Amino acid sequence: MVYSDKGIVRLLTREEIPITLDREIIWLLTQQLTHAIEKDGVTGAAKIIAEMFTSEPEHAKALAYRLFGIADRKGWAKEALAYNSLVIAWPEVQAKAAELQAHARSGGEQLTFEDLTNN
């Protein structure tokens, strides 16, 4: 989550965070979901939370809303838009995640990303 080299320390950007890192850290999950929305839309974020059966995704959404407010007040338009995109798409993300979970429970064949985006 942190980059450090030659006396320079900074947080990793959303794009630099590996998708496989621990998702129990709400800030990290929020960044992963926000990046997924930016890169792969609703389906990308849904694929992340479909594997989770905890309240962390809801906490991540709440944090995204809070970060949107902070970014908006500070005039960080790009950051505000990124977080707001996740918050606004949340109902669709949940619906798609539920669809993915139902498909997995039914023992259906493995869907590809293209299958999901063509529905």
Beta strands, then each sheet from edge to edge (+ up, - down):
strand 1: 2-5
strand 2: 8-11
sheet 1: 1+ 2-
end
